[in-house]
Amino acid sequence: MSNDELTAYFHALEQALTVVMLKTSSGTFRKASAAEFMYMGKNQDCLAFKHSGSRNYIYLHHTGDLYVPQSDEPFHRGFFDLY
């Protein structure tokens, strides 16, 4: 993967985060920045990012839609606190 590709992935995530507020463990919602996330990989449908604080994942679909898994599974708990 080139640096240009990685830059484009984070730009796309930043764009998606401008219209989505992420849930915190207290139940409130907040704006987040792409700088809070680490790129973890991609498949044919989406890019995976892990939050540096909560360690939870979000997925950016190639259409630009953001998917936030919410379950009891590790890394998919759906909250994004700042630590």
C-alpha positions in Angstrom: 0.0 0.0 0.0 1.3 3.4 -0.9 1.4 6.5 1.3 -1.1 8.1 -1.2 -3.5 5.3 -0.7 -3.3 5.5 3.1 -3.8 9.3 2.9 -6.9 8.8 0.8 -8.3 6.2 3.2 -7.9 8.6 6.2 -9.4 11.5 4.1 -12.4 9.3 3.3 -12.8 8.4 7.0 -12.5 12.1 8.0 -15.3 12.9 5.5 -17.6 10.2 6.9 -16.9 11.3 10.5 -18.1 14.9 9.7 -21.7 13.6 9.4 -21.7 10.9 12.1 -21.4 11.3 15.9 -20.0 8.3 17.8 -21.4 7.0 21.0 -19.4 7.0 24.2 -19.7 4.5 27.1 -21.8 6.9 29.0 -24.4 7.0 26.2 -23.7 10.4 25.0 -22.5 11.1 21.4 -19.5 13.1 20.2 -17.7 14.2 17.1 -14.5 12.2 16.4 -11.5 12.8 14.2 -9.8 10.4 11.8 -6.6 11.0 13.8 -8.1 9.0 16.6 -8.1 5.8 14.5 -5.5 3.3 13.2 -6.0 1.7 9.7 -6.3 -2.0 10.1 -7.0 -3.3 6.6 -9.5 -3.6 3.8 -11.5 -6.1 1.8 -13.5 -5.6 -1.4 -16.3 -3.8 0.5 -14.8 -1.8 3.3 -11.9 -0.3 5.2 -11.4 -1.3 8.8 -10.2 1.3 11.4 -9.6 0.7 15.2 -10.0 3.5 17.7 -6.8 4.3 19.5 -8.6 4.8 22.9 -11.4 2.3 23.1 -9.9 -0.2 20.7 -13.3 -0.6 19.0 -13.6 -0.9 15.3 -15.5 1.1 12.7 -15.9 0.1 9.0 -16.0 2.5 6.1 -17.9 1.0 3.2 -16.7 1.9 -0.3 -19.9 3.9 -0.8 -18.8 6.2 2.1 -21.2 4.9 4.6 -19.8 4.2 8.1 -20.7 1.0 10.0 -20.3 1.0 13.7 -20.7 -2.5 15.2 -22.5 -2.7 18.5 -22.3 -6.0 20.4 -20.8 -7.6 23.4 -17.9 -8.9 21.4 -14.5 -7.5 22.0 -13.5 -4.6 19.7 -17.1 -4.3 18.5 -18.8 -2.7 21.5 -19.7 0.5 19.6 -18.4 3.2 22.0 -15.5 5.6 21.4 -14.3 7.4 24.6 -11.2 9.6 24.7 -8.7 8.4 27.3 
